[in-house]
Amino acid sequence: MKKILKVLSIAGCGLLLSGQSNEPSLDAAFGRDTLVIAASLHACYLFDVYVATTPAQHSRGLMRVRYLPETSGMLFIYERPRVLSMWMKNTYIPLDILFIRADGTIANVAADTVPLTLDSIAAIEPLVFALELNAGVTERLHIDTASRVIFSAVP
């Protein structure tokens, strides 16, 4: 019996160390879409994004993700405008978070967020969209409050 418990304990520790969980993969848990960001220096960039529309998807976000391709991200869509607030709990990669108005303009950008913190990262006004990208993307591509996000949810 002790031998079985020891094997189970070792296997459990391995799962904890590897960051594995019983959650479905991002591809299984989220829909996907593409969007374009018209950056302030007159260039357009295409991103392939996961789309979070339900409260469960909003809560999960990019938690436990260890790698995100450079041209990928996660778009959060809310039914009604609200002052959006995000955190980096269980999020292992640094992110840039864009808070987006209903017309696709960017209200504010939280650049290079710190992984695994519980600090609140908030929009400056009530909004319906937030977009998480890899940290550094907004600076490198000149994506700022003079930029615009274009996707199917925005008329």
NORLINHU-V944034 format. One line per field, one symbol per residue. phi: phi as a letter, one per 40 degrees, with the letter a starting at -180 (. if undefined). psi: psi as a letter, one per 20 degrees, with the letter a starting at -180 (. if undefined). Layout:
phi: ???
psi: ???
//
This chain:
phi: .cccccccccccccccccgcaccccdcccbcbababbccccgbbbcbcbcbbbbdccdccfcdgcbabddbbabbbbbcbdaccbbabdfbcbcbbbbbbcccgcccabbcfccdgcbccbbccacabbbbbbddgcccccfcacccbbbaccbc
psi: ghgghggggggghggghijqrjqqrghhiqrqrqrpooriklqqppqoqqpoiqhghghgckqjpippqhkrappppqhqpqoqprrkpkoiqqqppppprhjiqpgrpoqlqpqjrjqpoqrirpriqqpprqpiggghjloaijrqporhip.
//
